[in-house]
Amino acid sequence: MKPLLRRWPVVLACTVAAAVPVSITASGTGTPSAQAATRQATPVIDPDFLYAQLYDMSKAYSYRISGADGDPRNPADPFNLPPTVNGWQELVAHWKSMLTDQSVNGDLAAFATVTDHYFRRSGGYRFDSDDAEVTIPGASCAGQRVMLAAHPDETPVPTDIVGLIDSGTTSGTTGFGAARRHITDSNLGNEGAYDGLSGVAVTIGEYQALLRWYAANGTYPKRTLKLTLLDASRGKTADGLFSREGSVYYANNLIPAGPQGQYTLFANMDSLGLDYPARHLGTEFFWNNITGGGVGPWFTFINATPTAPNRAYPDSGPGSPGANIAGNSAAIAQFRGNLQAAVLAGFGQQGAKYDFSVPLENPLRYNQTGQAPNPYSGVVPTKPAYSAAEQAQYSPVRDDTAALEDEQAFFDKGIPGFTVSGVKNSNSDENPYAASVDPTRKATPIVGYAGNQTTFQLGNGTPQPGMTTTTAGTGPGATTISVASTTNLAAGQPIFIDTGDNIEYGQIQSVGTGTVTLAQPLTLAHASGVPFYVNENQPQGYLSDTIEHLNYFTGGAPHGLLPQQPTEELKRALELPAEWTSLLLSGDGALGATAQPSAVAYFETSPVKPDTTRTVTFDAGFSRDGAGSTSGLKYFWDFGDGTTMATTSPTVTHTYSSPIYADVKLVVMKGSDTATYRQAVAVDSPTGPPPATDPCGTFSPAEAASVTAAAKRSAS
Amino acid sequence: MTIRGMRKVRRLSVMATVVLVVALASGAGAGQSAAGPTAQVLPIVDANFLYNELYFLGTNMIYRVAGADGPLGNPSDPNNLPTNYNGAQEFYKWFGQELTNPDHDHMGPLGRFMTAKDHVYPTRIWQLDDETVTMPGQSCAGQDALIAGHNDSTPTSTLVSQGAETGSPTPMTRMRGGNWGNGSIYDAGSGEAMGMAEVQALLRWYAANNTYPKRTLKIGLFDNEEGGLVGSGFYSQTNVSTLAAPANAGDTSVRVTSRTGVGFAVGEQLMIDPFGTRETVTITAITNATNTITFTPALTASHVQGATVSAGVADIGGLIPDGPQGQYVMVANMDQNGIEYPARHFGTEHYLNNIVGGGVGPWYTNINAVPLYTTPNNLYDATAIARIQHNLANVTAFRNATADAVSQAFQVLGQKYNFSMPLENPLRFDQVGSTPVNPNPTSVPAYLQSDIPKYSPVVDDNTGRTDQVSFIRDWGIPGYGIIGAYDTSTNPQVGGNENPYPVNYVSKPTLSQYALYDTNDDTPEHLNYYASGTTHGPDGPASPSEGLKRALELPATWTSYLISKDTYGGAEPRTDNPVAYFETTPAKPYLNSNVTFDASFSRNAGGNTSGLTYFWDFGDGTTMATTNPTVSHTYSSNPAWYDVKLAVKSGSTWDFYRQALAVRFVPAHFPDQPLANEPAPPATDPCGTLTPAEQASMTAQASQLISQLSAGKTEVIAKQ
């Protein structure tokens, strides 16, 4: 192993510093470090494991449509379709199984508990969706939670197909053409390898790295770790955006009132693989060697909680997204510092591992007759990579200004966090063409890389159905837009206007002569000549979000030398954000590390927010003894209304007699080992402030002695 | 002495066949049963083998672009890209290995009689390869039954470069029309795998019955099909036309009779008037509008109208010899299969949806056969029609035999599958979020004889897809190409039968392309999905959906039935004699007199080449005994026919083969008639057999020369 280069000073100003001493990496193959041989400085992603997860899941679980795959509580439901037709149930089951597998993740996986949070998505779905979750309660601050999220589901076929086909016309807006586009805008019979599944695989890899790191050092997370599948993310709104119902459900219903059970970090993984340090098609030459040189690597989006209210998170008064963000600005600022430091540290760590270079794997150049290569004589060329300058250019941490993914529901609450994702289209930063390239050429639409939604398609320079431009500038509040062509535009269609940060989404109310009226006014000004597109950008759709395409767009080959092997560049592109995310999460500002506990006490309630009921179920099944077992545990409850209970059953139900903001306390005992936790529960919409208890859910020494003594008396 | 078994295998009635095959198919090891009291009546396609081969080639050997994967003679050249970038070279090698592999799981013991040969044309950056794998026939090796397919994928257009450089985005759409980064499962991996499974079924059938093909079986990969049937065109090219007008000394151009598939190309040698004043010039231009060929230097003599003119791509010429032997009795071309009967669209009755009033039928199979129409079109011009009509009796018999085989396969597989077909996909897209109405798989009736006219009729080739066209056009060889769905045109002349919408649907939309062939979406998952509505079978990513498996099995089955018929591959009891067979390089040695004779196709009774001794009578008075399977011989520079005879000795047993060879000229090719001064070919048996007297004479001569061979002396030549 090469010594880490000095050009990577530790610039970690914040709490992450302690957890990310980049003087050591543990790649597993190096010489023993000066430190104890068993000590592992940071979590280390196993990229082969990560890719194997992505490969296996994408091959096994097709077209994962939530709410349409039978009762999720019953795998034997005949409506649980085979995984080759709808693999939603099977993917969730696989994910749960992986995260609780100690042979995969090490001993700490014994502390993981699976819970399901069922809800019914809108639109008449027949079965429940599920925000499935795996929880490892923190040892010293279980009351604060860190979430690692991804979405399991893919885009379903819209429900208007019948009418469009049965119209008997071939119209691209009201007939068969539109039906076909809608169908192909779905992930029908597809893997969704890029969108969604890559995020799921990355979270599995991060989780493994974290748990192995704790185990290697004999430590344990301070705070509570949650891995969550935010379900039903891929319905479509009238504006053509993703409806993201699972994250909305979670944020609105599964976060307790406080002060415990709050989220200090939300990390969302989505559409990963087509990001830095990989090159377009594994070559410098995107489509070709455009006059003046090749193109840079893919761009990585790191959309973080904005440090101040913005257009996507406006401050419209108390409780509004912007107000929540402003109210948590200190924590957000600290988080942003930690995030930036972790990304930079991840670059350094990966750079040291890979000698600060990335291979250009694809020898083909598409300016050769019959695609013969420009031969490299067997030597794979490399490009410098992982430098701090490239981090700033290709993986900058930025304010989320779009609010298009599952982070929105959490950022609305002012929770610090980020979504990391690869490219989506060719707007602004991610346009592959060099700055010197003619703007008209750069404007060629190159939409849906790697089947981000469903498909990859090159722009062909001819006006595509429903793709036009504005012919006059508009100001905020405009509803009537002048467009160059109304061909294939129709009432009801979702649209977007403009590019980059100025992009806005909407729905067509009516189409006039050279004008379009929108259902809702625009909020920004838009110049004349900007794109005005129907937000179904595949006039001919192809169901192409496969693992082979993801590899091809990243590394220029559908796989490594064998079909189940990754291209090097895809492996790297998945590994890098996974690595820095695991660094971030391991930091003291996130999960942190503490000594392995002799027992862990933790509970959650059902409902999480019993606003309209006085009967609450308390689930202490998350609690463990020092070995991660639940067997032989005794539970002592103080429900905060003067009632206490001792039991060997992990789950109990208590009915309160009046509205109360209850300070519920739990003592878990096994032999002489005890652990405590408290969480405030707002029962039946109480008035008055929450209990002034520690957000970590800890007790003062006196309180702890008192409640533990009571518990021991009760147990005896 | 070889007394070739001429007794026909007794053919059973269809009904008896069905019963017997079903009994065999239900037992373990069906298709590989040892010869015994119960014969195996018909070949049995191993659908699992077929799909395994398809999945392997389509997931391992990517973007098989012809002539762009390094020099074929040097696999270690750095331009031979890894299989995940361009698997063309590796695919050829693998194809040959699989088809010659005598393992139980591959070809079985008769795989030892298979010989793989490359036929290389230096026409792109690197060579194209028409690879053939050959099993010489026993009693009629001089006639060939060919299974064709193409190995290559659509390359990305080179216009991408220009478009990107100039700023015009238009050519970039051509990028999409390439199979880059793709295994080309549908086009044409499916055809390749079907051909392999057909050969396997035939070889297992022969082995089970202890029989052997009468005629020579060949399976060929024709390169650069995507470039316009290029490889098959090279293979079938005739190399000959005639002067359409007299030519005079001093002329630098000639007008020739319009003939497709000749092989004229700029830069090639043009040989004029071999039996007059033969001249060889170099082509500098070809003007198609006037059928004029310009060349250098100028002619030195005059030439009569009707004199032959010859040229061939890369000066190599076609691979079909011109004499009585080496002729093809049929060609069955496999291409783009799997989305065809009995599979349903997306594995459901409901195509995209339950169109008002009901669903749609199964996919349509295009069986594009040698046409019987007599009006020329852009596929089969007047010359091609004339050649077909010239061979009409065989053409008609072939079409009837094909229809018979289709019918038989429907019956046999219908029995096997209880005349039903599962609908694997329970989704109907009129349901919210694609929730099925009924999650349980259902099935529909299938393999009915009444389905054949609707979904698998043998029809005139109107599409020109794909390589069968070259053989039919240039030689009038009976043949067909089978392909699954490729568009939804409602024009019945071009596969309009495959439009899935009910007749009463007012506006049948055209979908332009199914299963995304010739794009970077041609994957096993897609092919499975279009055929059956599920991305793969229940046994993991490498397992087929039932719909796709059946859709590949059915045409492979009836193709194997067809080839097994007595008119084509045929079957006869295996003798204990060796098998003698040779081919020549060039196949048409019209420019030079030096010819390489390759007898390495020959085998002893066990299918091995070891211990064979070869005796050649080159037909010009020269004989040779040798232990080398491949020899060369130089003929006189005068154009002539030679009756080349080969005797192969293994221990005390012999076998014989003869093939007529035209050297230093290409005979006039029908419908052109030879001038009076062109000699007729030897009047020898098209099967390439020798009379008992000829065999006795060969044996005597051979024994005398062979006795002179020794360890240090591997060739002995004698001249009469």
Interface residues (C-beta under 8 A of the other chain):
Chain A: K59 A60 S62 Y63 I65 G67 A68 G70 P78 F79 N80 L81 P82 T84 V85 N86 G123 G124 Y125 R126 F127 P156 V157 T159 I161 V162 I165 D166 G168 T169 T170 G175 F176 G177 A179 R180 I183 L188 G189 N190 E191 W287 N288 I290 T291 N362 P363 L364 Y366 N367 Q368 T369 G370 Q371 A372 P373 P375 Y376 S377 G378 D438 T440 R441 T444 F456 Q457 L458 G459 N460 G461 T462 Q540 Y542 L543 S544 T546 E548 H549 Y552 G556 A557 P558 H559 G560 L561 L562 P563 T567
Chain B: T59 N60 I62 Y63 V65 A66 G67 A68 D69 P78 N79 L81 P82 T83 N84 Y85 N86 R124 I125 W126 P155 T156 T158 V160 S161 A164 E165 G167 S168 P169 T170 M172 T173 M175 R176 G178 W180 G181 N182 G183 F346 L352 N353 N354 I355 V356 E424 N425 P426 L427 F429 D430 Q431 V432 G433 S434 T435 P436 P439 N440 Y505 V506 S507 P509 T510 L511 S512 L516 T519 N520 D521 T523 E525 H526 Y529 G533 T534 T535 H536 G537 P538 G540 P541 S545
